[in-house]
Amino acid sequence: MTEGSAKSAMPSAGMEYNVAFLRSIRGVLKIAELVTVFVAFVCFTTATGPSYIAATCMELLLTAALILLYVLKLNKKITLFFWPLIDVFNSLFAAMFMFVISMIAVTNYSAKGTLGGGIMGLMATGLWCGDAFLLFRKVTFNQMRTMSAPVN
């Protein structure tokens, strides 16, 4: 048996990837959210106690999980939830939560890292609001679904 035929006889892993998501507007927004929250997390970690760290770590993990969900196409396999609506709610709650924490960090900063983390948190808030707006436009409620053939 030749080496080429042995490779073709091997079963493939079967895992599909959605690399196009990373190039889309929503994908770029998610990656920008991940980067800004990571920078805020690093800033808060170097400067303050666990009050800011826990919130940014939670949002960092949730954003990373949603990116993995879309890239690995798990949203197509796990159909128990309506993922776009969960993503909208996550973006809205993350924006509100991070806005409050960032405003507290900016107004009461005691170290430069706290100020930097607060500013990066405010930038992440803007990104989450934009992501929620784009997603909410795509989610339709109480509208008739179109069919391929007209109904007479």
MITI-556750 format. One line per field, with one value per residue (C-alpha): residue number from 1; residue in three letters; x, y, z. Coordinates in pm, 1 decimal. Layout:
% MITI-556750
lose [NUM  ...]
drengu [ALA  ...]
x [X  ...]
y [Y  ...]
z [Z  ...]
***
This chain:
% MITI-556750
lose [1  2  3  4  5  6  7  8  9  10  11  12  13  14  15  16  17  18  19  20  21  22  23  24  25  26  27  28  29  30  31  32  33  34  35  36  37  38  39  40  41  42  43  44  45  46  47  48  49  50  51  52  53  54  55  56  57  58  59  60  61  62  63  64  65  66  67  68  69  70  71  72  73  74  75  76  77  78  79  80  81  82  83  84  85  86  87  88  89  90  91  92  93  94  95  96  97  98  99  100  101  102  103  104  105  106  107  108  109  110  111  112  113  114  115  116  117  118  119  120  121  122  123  124  125  126  127  128  129  130  131  132  133  134  135  136  137  138  139  140  141  142  143  144  145  146  147  148  149  150  151  152]
drengu [MET  THR  GLU  GLY  SER  ALA  LYS  SER  ALA  MET  PRO  SER  ALA  GLY  MET  GLU  TYR  ASN  VAL  ALA  PHE  LEU  ARG  SER  ILE  ARG  GLY  VAL  LEU  LYS  ILE  ALA  GLU  LEU  VAL  THR  VAL  PHE  VAL  ALA  PHE  VAL  CYS  PHE  THR  THR  ALA  THR  GLY  PRO  SER  TYR  ILE  ALA  ALA  THR  CYS  MET  GLU  LEU  LEU  LEU  THR  ALA  ALA  LEU  ILE  LEU  LEU  TYR  VAL  LEU  LYS  LEU  ASN  LYS  LYS  ILE  THR  LEU  PHE  PHE  TRP  PRO  LEU  ILE  ASP  VAL  PHE  ASN  SER  LEU  PHE  ALA  ALA  MET  PHE  MET  PHE  VAL  ILE  SER  MET  ILE  ALA  VAL  THR  ASN  TYR  SER  ALA  LYS  GLY  THR  LEU  GLY  GLY  GLY  ILE  MET  GLY  LEU  MET  ALA  THR  GLY  LEU  TRP  CYS  GLY  ASP  ALA  PHE  LEU  LEU  PHE  ARG  LYS  VAL  THR  PHE  ASN  GLN  MET  ARG  THR  MET  SER  ALA  PRO  VAL  ASN]
x [0.0  140.4  161.1  -95.0  -359.6  -312.5  -389.9  -703.8  -827.7  -802.1  -1133.1  -1141.9  -1199.3  -1534.1  -1497.3  -1614.6  -1477.4  -1641.3  -1336.8  -1557.9  -1711.0  -1375.6  -1364.6  -1721.5  -1817.0  -1952.8  -1639.1  -1413.2  -1628.6  -1607.0  -1229.1  -1201.2  -1418.8  -1193.9  -877.7  -1008.7  -1143.7  -813.7  -620.7  -862.1  -815.5  -436.8  -458.1  -689.9  -478.3  -162.5  -329.7  -621.9  -800.2  -1042.7  -1348.7  -1256.1  -1067.5  -1361.1  -1596.1  -1347.7  -1240.4  -1604.4  -1669.0  -1341.5  -1441.9  -1796.9  -1675.5  -1414.7  -1681.7  -1913.2  -1630.8  -1555.1  -1925.6  -1951.3  -1612.7  -1668.4  -2030.5  -2161.0  -2456.9  -2577.6  -2531.5  -2675.2  -3022.0  -3171.7  -3104.8  -3169.1  -2805.0  -2847.1  -3082.0  -2846.2  -2565.6  -2775.4  -2853.6  -2489.2  -2375.7  -2629.6  -2561.0  -2185.0  -2206.8  -2410.0  -2195.4  -1865.0  -1989.4  -2065.1  -1736.9  -1536.7  -1699.8  -1620.7  -1263.6  -1215.0  -1361.1  -1196.6  -867.1  -576.5  -323.8  -254.6  -355.2  -703.0  -742.0  -618.6  -847.9  -1142.4  -1074.8  -1038.4  -1358.8  -1539.4  -1406.5  -1531.5  -1869.9  -1894.5  -1801.3  -2063.3  -2329.6  -2239.9  -2247.9  -2587.9  -2723.5  -2604.5  -2740.2  -3072.3  -3133.9  -3101.4  -3328.3  -3691.8  -3989.9  -4355.4  -4294.3  -4422.4  -4159.8  -4141.4  -4197.8  -4034.3  -4371.0  -4648.6  -4959.4  -5287.2]
y [0.0  338.1  630.5  835.3  562.7  511.9  875.3  867.8  556.3  729.9  877.4  1252.0  1412.2  1550.0  1879.7  2176.0  2524.9  2852.9  3063.2  3305.4  3414.4  3552.8  3767.8  3896.9  4220.2  4030.6  3817.8  4120.9  4281.5  3968.4  3954.0  4326.6  4268.7  3981.8  4188.6  4496.2  4290.2  4102.3  4430.9  4559.6  4233.1  4267.9  4631.9  4550.5  4250.7  4457.2  4739.8  4637.6  4372.9  4101.8  4324.8  4434.6  4118.1  3880.4  4075.7  4117.8  3753.8  3641.8  3854.8  3742.9  3378.2  3436.2  3622.1  3353.9  3084.5  3259.8  3295.3  2924.0  2844.9  3024.1  2915.5  2547.5  2569.3  2441.2  2676.9  2453.3  2135.3  2255.8  2369.2  2376.4  2750.5  3041.5  3151.0  3494.6  3603.8  3467.8  3660.3  3980.8  3941.6  3865.5  4174.1  4398.4  4268.8  4274.3  4633.9  4746.8  4555.4  4670.2  5030.0  5046.8  4882.6  5101.2  5420.5  5325.8  5240.6  5566.2  5791.4  5619.8  5505.0  5465.6  5327.4  5385.9  5028.8  5092.9  5397.9  5206.2  4913.8  5149.0  5315.3  4979.2  4865.7  5168.8  5081.6  4723.8  4864.8  5048.9  4733.4  4528.0  4789.8  4778.6  4398.4  4394.7  4645.5  4443.1  4119.8  4268.8  4390.7  4033.4  3875.1  3892.5  3867.0  3821.7  3827.7  3570.0  3345.0  3339.2  3017.1  2910.0  2869.1  3129.4  3028.0  3066.8]
z [0.0  -94.4  137.6  -59.6  -53.0  320.5  383.8  171.7  351.6  688.9  807.5  847.3  1183.8  1064.7  1247.9  1043.1  1093.3  1005.8  925.3  730.7  1063.0  1172.4  857.8  892.8  1068.2  1367.9  1385.4  1379.8  1650.5  1867.1  1828.5  1909.6  2219.3  2323.0  2279.1  2463.9  2754.6  2773.5  2790.3  3057.6  3248.2  3237.6  3348.3  3637.8  3737.8  3767.4  3958.7  4177.7  4377.1  4272.3  4231.2  3879.2  3790.4  3839.5  3614.1  3331.1  3352.3  3331.6  3023.6  2867.7  2904.4  2776.7  2468.5  2396.1  2434.9  2188.1  1935.3  1966.5  1937.5  1604.6  1464.7  1543.9  1418.9  1750.5  1718.9  1432.6  1635.6  1968.3  1865.1  2213.4  2238.6  2004.2  1991.1  1827.4  2105.5  2372.4  2204.5  2206.4  2577.4  2655.1  2464.8  2638.3  2989.0  2931.5  2807.0  3108.5  3356.1  3209.9  3178.7  3550.8  3648.2  3410.5  3532.9  3891.7  3793.7  3602.5  3872.1  4170.6  4025.8  4262.0  4015.0  3647.2  3566.6  3703.4  3482.0  3176.5  3253.8  3294.1  2959.2  2785.6  2954.7  2812.7  2467.8  2511.8  2615.2  2284.3  2094.1  2280.4  2204.9  1835.7  1837.9  2010.0  1758.3  1458.9  1603.5  1709.3  1354.0  1229.3  1489.5  1382.7  1613.8  1521.1  1147.8  905.9  761.3  386.7  196.7  -126.0  -303.4  -281.6  -87.2  -279.5]
***
